[in-house]
Amino acid sequence: MTTATASDMTAPAIGGSRHFLLRRLHSLTGLLFGGYLIVHLLINATLIEGGKVYQVQVDKIHSLPFLLAVEWALIFLPILFHIVYGTWITMTGAPNNGSYPYFKNTFYLLQRISAVILIAFIAFHVLAMKGLLGGTLSFNPDNATASVAHHFHSHWWVGYIVYPIGIVAACYHLANGFWTAAITWGLTITADAQRRWGSVCAGLFAFTLACSILALIALILDKQLA
């Protein structure tokens, strides 16, 4: 999800209706993944209440019918499209922050930077949880807390560098993406509407970041679970 004003100025022309549809699909897939991310961070925050509480939440998810189909339809395919098209926008766009150093353009630049960080972070997170990286074990839903703790403490830089950076990037990208999505869909036309919605999105950033910090604190304190 990218800033409507900035993206129109920086992205190359693709062609009228095609450009319009791809932009809307890019925004929609971002919203879908953003919704998933909020739920994911909320569940992770339950680690602060103890491993048993977190395990209950994981069990609820894995007991859903047609889970694999739901994951592909609402998570994997949307985020793949969002990443691919977002990467194309980033690679072919022409940032104008030097010429127009306004806050919105700065937010747009940060959105791009956070997107690059987030792509690398998601790839690391998924591969590590699948046990495809050295020194990691695949995620076991029947012993979720121990699996997460083992991954978190597998190397000192995983829990103390990779995850803090990835989490901040994810929370910012989510909040700013929701703000720009409202512009993309014509829901916040006026400056006042954008400012009010911006306050809500700032609150969303603070909330998701707080959830993430709770999960990090729980994993740091409960090293014995690794």
Secondary structure, 3 states (H helix, E strand, C coil): CCCHHHHHHHCCCCCHHHHHHHHHHHHHHHHHHHHHHHHHHHHHHHHHHCHHHHHHHHHHHHCCCCHHHHHHHHHHHHHHHHHHHHHHHHHHCCCCCCCCCCHHHHHHHHHHHHHHHHHHHHHHHHHHHCCCCCCCCCCCHHHHHHHHHHHHCCCHHHHHHHHHHHHHHHHHHHHHHHHHHHHHCCCCCCHHHHHHHHHHHHHHHHHHHHHHHHHHHHHHHCHHHC
